Amino acid sequence: MRAVLQRVRSASVTIDGHTIASIAQGLVVLLGVAKGDSEADVSYMADKIPHLRIFSDEAGKMNRSIVEVKGELLIVSQFTLLGDTHRGRRPGFDAAAPPDTARRFYESVAHRIQERGVHVQTGKFGANMVVALENDGPVTFILDSHRRES
């Protein structure tokens, strides 16, 4: 499972001109589910994302988590994070999980983070979305559950 986290001042998801989700200060998480991902990958992301200390404290140091700043989360499914661009000019997506598996794991990550007390909004799985955000910093991190430390 791969995720791109962007610290934002605000963000929204629009489909066909209608805003379906929006957040104030928090994180936009673009989440890609890979073939072979398991509940362990879901648990890793659901534990790591809300506790990653990437918000500034009084001294300006990245020392606070989204839980501590009472920020919001906007999670958007993005299978293109699993795209392979090593050969040719068209990305290959063989590494991406099938849609039914990807949807289940994507929803599970969102639900588990919400259980930790974070306000979570989501995009619409499989839809063509316009994601607008005001990046704060900019601060952007990449998480890969397959490269985690044991």
Contacts in CASP RR format, 6 or more apart in sequence:
PFRMAT RR
TARGET T0000
AUTHOR 0000-0000-0000
METHOD contacts of the structure
MODEL  1
MRAVLQRVRSASVTIDGHTIASIAQGLVVLLGVAKGDSEADVSYMADKIP
HLRIFSDEAGKMNRSIVEVKGELLIVSQFTLLGDTHRGRRPGFDAAAPPD
TARRFYESVAHRIQERGVHVQTGKFGANMVVALENDGPVTFILDSHRRES
1 31 0 8 1.000
1 32 0 8 1.000
1 33 0 8 1.000
1 34 0 8 1.000
1 37 0 8 1.000
1 41 0 8 1.000
1 42 0 8 1.000
1 44 0 8 1.000
1 45 0 8 1.000
1 105 0 8 1.000
1 109 0 8 1.000
1 143 0 8 1.000
1 144 0 8 1.000
1 145 0 8 1.000
1 146 0 8 1.000
2 31 0 8 1.000
2 32 0 8 1.000
2 34 0 8 1.000
2 81 0 8 1.000
2 82 0 8 1.000
2 142 0 8 1.000
2 143 0 8 1.000
2 144 0 8 1.000
2 145 0 8 1.000
3 29 0 8 1.000
3 30 0 8 1.000
3 31 0 8 1.000
3 32 0 8 1.000
3 45 0 8 1.000
3 49 0 8 1.000
3 81 0 8 1.000
3 142 0 8 1.000
3 143 0 8 1.000
3 144 0 8 1.000
4 29 0 8 1.000
4 30 0 8 1.000
4 78 0 8 1.000
4 81 0 8 1.000
4 140 0 8 1.000
4 141 0 8 1.000
4 142 0 8 1.000
5 27 0 8 1.000
5 28 0 8 1.000
5 29 0 8 1.000
5 49 0 8 1.000
5 52 0 8 1.000
5 54 0 8 1.000
5 140 0 8 1.000
5 141 0 8 1.000
5 142 0 8 1.000
5 143 0 8 1.000
6 27 0 8 1.000
6 28 0 8 1.000
6 30 0 8 1.000
6 133 0 8 1.000
6 135 0 8 1.000
6 138 0 8 1.000
6 139 0 8 1.000
6 140 0 8 1.000
7 26 0 8 1.000
7 27 0 8 1.000
7 54 0 8 1.000
7 55 0 8 1.000
7 135 0 8 1.000
7 136 0 8 1.000
7 137 0 8 1.000
7 138 0 8 1.000
7 139 0 8 1.000
7 140 0 8 1.000
8 23 0 8 1.000
8 25 0 8 1.000
8 26 0 8 1.000
8 27 0 8 1.000
8 28 0 8 1.000
8 74 0 8 1.000
8 133 0 8 1.000
8 134 0 8 1.000
8 135 0 8 1.000
8 136 0 8 1.000
9 24 0 8 1.000
9 25 0 8 1.000
9 134 0 8 1.000
9 135 0 8 1.000
9 136 0 8 1.000
10 22 0 8 1.000
10 23 0 8 1.000
10 24 0 8 1.000
10 25 0 8 1.000
10 133 0 8 1.000
10 134 0 8 1.000
11 22 0 8 1.000
11 23 0 8 1.000
11 26 0 8 1.000
11 28 0 8 1.000
11 74 0 8 1.000
11 131 0 8 1.000
11 132 0 8 1.000
11 133 0 8 1.000
11 134 0 8 1.000
12 19 0 8 1.000
12 21 0 8 1.000
12 22 0 8 1.000
12 23 0 8 1.000
12 74 0 8 1.000
12 131 0 8 1.000
12 132 0 8 1.000
12 133 0 8 1.000
13 19 0 8 1.000
13 20 0 8 1.000
13 21 0 8 1.000
13 22 0 8 1.000
13 74 0 8 1.000
13 76 0 8 1.000
13 121 0 8 1.000
13 123 0 8 1.000
13 124 0 8 1.000
13 129 0 8 1.000
13 130 0 8 1.000
13 131 0 8 1.000
13 132 0 8 1.000
14 20 0 8 1.000
14 129 0 8 1.000
14 130 0 8 1.000
14 132 0 8 1.000
15 124 0 8 1.000
15 127 0 8 1.000
15 128 0 8 1.000
15 129 0 8 1.000
15 130 0 8 1.000
17 130 0 8 1.000
20 123 0 8 1.000
20 124 0 8 1.000
21 74 0 8 1.000
21 121 0 8 1.000
21 122 0 8 1.000
21 123 0 8 1.000
22 74 0 8 1.000
22 121 0 8 1.000
23 71 0 8 1.000
23 72 0 8 1.000
23 73 0 8 1.000
23 74 0 8 1.000
23 119 0 8 1.000
23 121 0 8 1.000
24 71 0 8 1.000
24 72 0 8 1.000
25 69 0 8 1.000
25 71 0 8 1.000
25 72 0 8 1.000
25 136 0 8 1.000
26 55 0 8 1.000
26 66 0 8 1.000
26 69 0 8 1.000
26 71 0 8 1.000
26 72 0 8 1.000
26 73 0 8 1.000
26 74 0 8 1.000
26 136 0 8 1.000
27 49 0 8 1.000
27 54 0 8 1.000
27 66 0 8 1.000
27 71 0 8 1.000
27 72 0 8 1.000
27 73 0 8 1.000
27 74 0 8 1.000
28 74 0 8 1.000
28 76 0 8 1.000
28 131 0 8 1.000
28 133 0 8 1.000
29 49 0 8 1.000
29 73 0 8 1.000
29 74 0 8 1.000
29 75 0 8 1.000
29 76 0 8 1.000
30 76 0 8 1.000
30 78 0 8 1.000
30 81 0 8 1.000
31 45 0 8 1.000
31 75 0 8 1.000
31 76 0 8 1.000
31 77 0 8 1.000
31 78 0 8 1.000
31 81 0 8 1.000
31 106 0 8 1.000
31 109 0 8 1.000
32 77 0 8 1.000
32 78 0 8 1.000
32 79 0 8 1.000
32 81 0 8 1.000
32 82 0 8 1.000
32 96 0 8 1.000
32 97 0 8 1.000
32 102 0 8 1.000
32 106 0 8 1.000
33 41 0 8 1.000
33 77 0 8 1.000
33 79 0 8 1.000
33 82 0 8 1.000
33 96 0 8 1.000
33 97 0 8 1.000
33 101 0 8 1.000
33 102 0 8 1.000
33 105 0 8 1.000
33 106 0 8 1.000
34 41 0 8 1.000
34 82 0 8 1.000
34 95 0 8 1.000
34 96 0 8 1.000
34 97 0 8 1.000
34 146 0 8 1.000
35 94 0 8 1.000
35 95 0 8 1.000
35 96 0 8 1.000
35 97 0 8 1.000
35 98 0 8 1.000
36 97 0 8 1.000
37 97 0 8 1.000
37 101 0 8 1.000
37 105 0 8 1.000
37 145 0 8 1.000
39 108 0 8 1.000
40 145 0 8 1.000
41 105 0 8 1.000
41 145 0 8 1.000
41 146 0 8 1.000
42 105 0 8 1.000
42 108 0 8 1.000
42 109 0 8 1.000
42 112 0 8 1.000
43 112 0 8 1.000
44 145 0 8 1.000
44 148 0 8 1.000
45 109 0 8 1.000
45 143 0 8 1.000
45 145 0 8 1.000
46 108 0 8 1.000
46 109 0 8 1.000
46 112 0 8 1.000
46 113 0 8 1.000
46 116 0 8 1.000
48 143 0 8 1.000
48 148 0 8 1.000
49 66 0 8 1.000
49 73 0 8 1.000
49 109 0 8 1.000
49 113 0 8 1.000
49 143 0 8 1.000
50 65 0 8 1.000
50 66 0 8 1.000
50 67 0 8 1.000
50 73 0 8 1.000
50 113 0 8 1.000
50 116 0 8 1.000
50 117 0 8 1.000
50 118 0 8 1.000
51 65 0 8 1.000
51 67 0 8 1.000
52 65 0 8 1.000
52 66 0 8 1.000
52 141 0 8 1.000
53 62 0 8 1.000
53 63 0 8 1.000
53 64 0 8 1.000
53 65 0 8 1.000
54 62 0 8 1.000
54 65 0 8 1.000
54 66 0 8 1.000
54 139 0 8 1.000
54 141 0 8 1.000
55 62 0 8 1.000
55 63 0 8 1.000
55 64 0 8 1.000
55 65 0 8 1.000
55 66 0 8 1.000
55 68 0 8 1.000
55 69 0 8 1.000
56 62 0 8 1.000
56 63 0 8 1.000
56 64 0 8 1.000
57 63 0 8 1.000
57 64 0 8 1.000
62 139 0 8 1.000
66 72 0 8 1.000
66 73 0 8 1.000
66 118 0 8 1.000
67 116 0 8 1.000
67 117 0 8 1.000
67 118 0 8 1.000
71 118 0 8 1.000
71 119 0 8 1.000
72 118 0 8 1.000
72 119 0 8 1.000
72 120 0 8 1.000
72 121 0 8 1.000
73 110 0 8 1.000
73 113 0 8 1.000
73 118 0 8 1.000
73 119 0 8 1.000
73 120 0 8 1.000
73 121 0 8 1.000
74 120 0 8 1.000
74 121 0 8 1.000
74 122 0 8 1.000
74 123 0 8 1.000
74 131 0 8 1.000
75 106 0 8 1.000
75 109 0 8 1.000
75 110 0 8 1.000
75 113 0 8 1.000
75 120 0 8 1.000
75 121 0 8 1.000
75 122 0 8 1.000
75 123 0 8 1.000
76 122 0 8 1.000
76 123 0 8 1.000
76 129 0 8 1.000
76 131 0 8 1.000
77 102 0 8 1.000
77 103 0 8 1.000
77 106 0 8 1.000
77 122 0 8 1.000
77 123 0 8 1.000
77 125 0 8 1.000
77 126 0 8 1.000
79 93 0 8 1.000
79 96 0 8 1.000
79 97 0 8 1.000
79 102 0 8 1.000
80 91 0 8 1.000
80 93 0 8 1.000
82 93 0 8 1.000
82 95 0 8 1.000
82 96 0 8 1.000
82 97 0 8 1.000
83 91 0 8 1.000
83 92 0 8 1.000
83 93 0 8 1.000
83 95 0 8 1.000
83 96 0 8 1.000
84 91 0 8 1.000
84 92 0 8 1.000
84 93 0 8 1.000
84 94 0 8 1.000
84 95 0 8 1.000
85 91 0 8 1.000
85 92 0 8 1.000
96 102 0 8 1.000
97 105 0 8 1.000
99 125 0 8 1.000
99 126 0 8 1.000
102 125 0 8 1.000
103 125 0 8 1.000
106 122 0 8 1.000
106 125 0 8 1.000
107 122 0 8 1.000
107 125 0 8 1.000
110 120 0 8 1.000
110 122 0 8 1.000
113 120 0 8 1.000
114 120 0 8 1.000
123 129 0 8 1.000
END
